Amino acid sequence: MKRRLLNILTALSLLLFVASVTMWVRSYCRSDTLFLTRRSEGETFTDVTFWTLDTARGSFAVRRDSNHIPRMRTLGMLNVRPWKWEAHGATDRSYLASPTGRGPGRLFWRAGFELHRARFDGADGGRSVQWRLTWPAWATVLLTAAMPAVRMWRRLRRGRFGPGHCRGCGYDLRGNESGVCPECGQRSEAQSPPCHAAAERGEPCEP
């Protein structure tokens, strides 16, 4: 069960890796925006929340807009779809910057990672709070490639040496009674003392 779960997570991570690389390369010629919308109707105000995923040249961004809007202003939003995708000409990273508003603005910036917050208050009692997280596309590529790379490295390492050899350094362990490699000190499961003794008695190994 554990191995099956790891295989599923690895396949998912590999799929996200391919998608991240594709969007990274595409961001230099086209910018994409995915909109997700949720709304809640009240007596006098409507709460509308927008989630957006944006790409710009070499950067990704996630934005959350929480809007508390008078119902009269939301009449034109009745037919807004719960999700929408748009593509337009490539834009620079400055396009992802948070617009000017009340609040602290940029809360964090380090190595291409930015966190913004802005607040807007309307004269009619409406308000809007925006959060935006921006990061370099290479960070997503590295993160999604980590699990497939580690599992591939382990598989290649296990298959590098033939049967009867140490999995760590390749030392020939045939005839070794201790089950411990004298070269690197790694214990071999196939040569572990319980299994070795059971094999001599013709019994199944139960370490």
Buried (B, 14 or more C-beta within 10 A) or exposed (E): EEEEEEEEEBEEBBEBBEEBBEBBEBBEEEBBBBBBBEBEEEEEBBBBBBBBBBBBBBBBBBBBBBBBBBEEBBEEEEEBEEEEEEEEEBBEBEBBBBEEBEBEEBEEEEEBEBBBBBEBEEEEEBBBBBBBBBBBBBBBBEBBBEBBBEBEEEEEEEEEBEEEBBBBEBBEBEEBEEBBBEEEEBBBEBBBEEBBEBEEEEEEEEE
